[in-house]
Amino acid sequence: MKRVLVTGTAGFIGYHLTERLIKEGFTVAGLDIINDYYDTRVKYGRLANLGFARDNIQNGINHSEKHNNLTFYKSDLCDKSGLEQVFLEFRPEIVINLAAQAGVRYSLTNPQAYIDSNIQGFLNILENCRHQGVNNLVYASSSSVYGLDKTNPFSVSHHTDHPMSLYAASKKSNEMMAHVYSHLFGLPTTGLRFFTVYGPWGRPDMALFLFTKAMLEGKPIDVYNHGNMLRDFTYVDDIVEGIYRTALKPASSSPEFNPAKPDPAISSAPFRIYNIGNNNPVKLLDFIEAIEHKLGMKAEKNLLPLQPGDVPETYADVSALERDFGYRPKTSIQEGIDQFIDWYRAFYGK
């Protein structure tokens, strides 16, 4: 079976994707620096489920105690020589790059982290894919690239030239950098714009985690834009399904590409961009109501203005992904929230 390198394995989506790949029989290497952007207990908990006990994890290569088709590298994308060594040792055929500095609000106060991880780190990925003959590169972009665009639903054929945060700009840069490598070196690249991912093992800086924690502790929740937000909340298993399908089908040159009227989602190079979203935006207050239903309690809401860099509404047009891969998300909001809260109570004993 194919050899797949997944960066960001200790992260939310990377963990779930790695589980899927090893169950499907792929030979998988994970990579993560395990930084302290959020509670590392969650990151080490994910890795423990994959067979890497916290006390046994060393810099460099680690072998899973549960899966003979899984290894893990504790390494940094910004470590150019270290990443090259990973590629030389593992020789991946497919690379799925999910490692990145995440978060819109954090980018307002720590901009350098986004340049280091999301720009320099991604360049190192591209260079290794180019020189080591990787057959397919799939990488995480974000719905945040749509920025000031208010045309809903967001289509991959829209131009994304007005980002509202450095995080969004770094993801837009990834798409442009990938196109260069597709054009110059024939490297097949597929960028996936994720829309508000949630589910078990989710990030502690995301709304569902913050709301659940505060409500169980009897504290008020911060609700931005006075609750007048729409989000295309997408359950993590649906995201993983989209990644999995694109990983198995490398991008190719599009005969429909017209350089006189270029579509940003396709190219004469082996390059594609897709949205992965639920295609069904939900009011933030309705999302909170679903949490209240599961917890059996009402939330005390601290209504606040829209935060800098945030967008009031996201809505994914996933028609391109459905056309090319038969992708259609299937998890309801209540079902997904129930799954998260069951995990949260089990993990934290609440």
Secondary structure, DSSP 8 states (H G I E B T S, - for coil): --EEEEE-TTSHHHHHHHHHHHHTT-EEEEEE---SSS-HHHHHHHHHHTT--GGG--SEEEE-SS-TTEEEEE--TT-HHHHHHHHHHH--SEEEE------TTHHHH-HHHHIIIIIIHHHHHHHHHHHTT-SEEEEEEEGGGGTT---SSB-TTS-----SSHHHHHHHHHHHHHHHHHHHH---EEEEEE--EESTT--TTSHHHHHHHHHHTT--EEEGGGG--EE--EEHHHHHHHHHHHHTS-----TT--TTS--TT--SSSEEEEEES-SS-EEHHHHHHHHHHHHTS---EEE----TT--SB--B--HHHHHHH-------HHHHHHHHHHHHHHHHT-
